[in-house]
Amino acid sequence: MSPSEDFKKKRTFVEYLALVSQLGLTMAGSILLCFAVGFFLDLWLGTGGIFLVIFILLGVVGGGVTAYRQIMDLERKQRSDN
């Protein structure tokens, strides 16, 4: 195996590791932000948790869409490199 092939394997591994970390942080950040918005809206308006549920669901969907876009961007980048 040539040094360039070895480097390419290591680079791919590091890119995937970075992607997994980024996806986890994206999902967690999106859900936590929406949780906070829903929680404070419920406190402010005196509702019984309806905004909390709605905004958590929005956070999950938003985080999922963002994660999907990040994966597709990496795939496009890898296709263009080859």
Rosetta blueprint (number, residue, H / E / L):
1 M L
2 S L
3 P H
4 S H
5 E H
6 D H
7 F H
8 K H
9 K H
10 K H
11 R H
12 T H
13 F H
14 V H
15 E H
16 Y H
17 L H
18 A H
19 L H
20 V H
21 S H
22 Q H
23 L H
24 G H
25 L H
26 T H
27 M H
28 A H
29 G H
30 S H
31 I H
32 L H
33 L H
34 C H
35 F H
36 A H
37 V H
38 G H
39 F H
40 F H
41 L H
42 D H
43 L H
44 W H
45 L H
46 G L
47 T L
48 G L
49 G L
50 I H
51 F H
52 L H
53 V H
54 I H
55 F H
56 I H
57 L H
58 L H
59 G H
60 V H
61 V H
62 G H
63 G H
64 G H
65 V H
66 T H
67 A H
68 Y H
69 R H
70 Q H
71 I H
72 M H
73 D H
74 L H
75 E H
76 R H
77 K H
78 Q H
79 R H
80 S H
81 D H
82 N L
